[in-house]
Amino acid sequence: MVMREMTQKDVIDELKNRTGFYKINIKQLLEALDDIIVENMNMATYDEPSEIILFSGWRLGAKRLPEREWREPREGGTTITPEKLIPYCKLKQSFRQRINKLELDEENYDQEEFTDDE
């Protein structure tokens, strides 16, 4: 199975083709969006996670876990883990259905390609 990977350059090119905006403006927009997401995630506290709702169906967030002590099974001692910020992403059901519909449409298209014997 080959993973399809889109780099930042690929995303910028695709957005340029779909919107007609200049590449430099799109790049600045994506960098600003990245900064906003990081700043928002850093505002998470132990009591309240921090979330940002993007586009239709994307919810990005982070929750902060405090420093804690845990037992190390191999050596029998205890270890302290540092404070962590755990990022997460939630997708709405309608968004997941759109993705699955696109996957099914592509599979049917690929199958039709190979079934035409003339």
N, C-alpha and C positions, 0 to 999 in steps of 0.2 A: 504494500500500500504506500503510495507516494503522497506526502503531505504537500498541500498547496500553500505557499507562503506569500503574503503580500508585504513588501517592505514599505517604509514611509514614502519612498519615491513612487512606488506603484500606486499607492493610495492617492497621492497628490496628482499623478497623471490621470487616474480614473475620475477624480473629482473635477479636474480641468475639462476633460472631455464631456462630462455630463452637465456641467454648469456654465462653462465658458469663462470662468474667473481666471485671473492670472495665477500662475504657479506660486509666485512669491507671496501673494495674498493668502492663498490656501495654506502655504507652509506656516505663515505667521499665525493664522487662525488655529491650526493644529497645535502649534507650540503653546499658544495661549490656553487652549483647552487642556492640554497636558498639565500646565502650571495650575490651573483652576482645580483640576481633579486631585493633584498631589496636595495642594493647600487644604482642600476640603477634607481629605482623608486624614491629614495630620490634626484636625480639630476633634477627632474622636476622643471620647473619655471612657473611663471604666464603666460608667453608668449608661452612657448613651453612645451608640454607634453613630457615625457620620455617613450620610448618604447623599448622593446627587443623582437626580433622574435625568437621563440623557435620551434624546430622540424618542421614538415610540417603542417602549418596551424594555429599555436598558436601565438598570439601577445599579450604580457602582457605589460601594461603600467600604468602610473599614471599621473594625472594632479593636479596642486597645485591651490587651491582656496584661495584668500586673506581673511584677517579678514574683516568682514563687519558688518554693523549695520542693524537690522531688527526690525519691529514692532511686539510686542507681542499682539495678539488679545484679550486675556482674560483680561489682566490688562491694556492694552492701552499704555503701556510704550515701550521703545526701549531696545533691548538687543544686545550685541556685540557677534558675534560668532567668535571663534578663527580661525586662519589659518588652513586649512585642506589639506591633501594629499588624493586624491580619486583614488584608484586603479581600473583598468578595464581589461577585457580580451576580445579579439576579436578572432573569429574562422573563417577560410576561408570556403567558400561555399563547396569546395571539401571535406574538413574535416567533415563538418556537413552531407554531403551526405553519407560518409563512415559510420558515426555513425548510421544514419537512415537505411542504408542497413543492418547493423549488427542487429539492432532491429527487422527489418522485417524478416530476416532469422531466428532469435531466436523464433519469434512468430509463424512462419510457422512450425518450428521444434516442438514446444510445441503442436501445434494443431494436427500434424501428430501423436504424441505420444498417444493422447487420442481418435483418430478416428479409430484405428485398433481394430475392434471387431471380435475376432476369437473364 
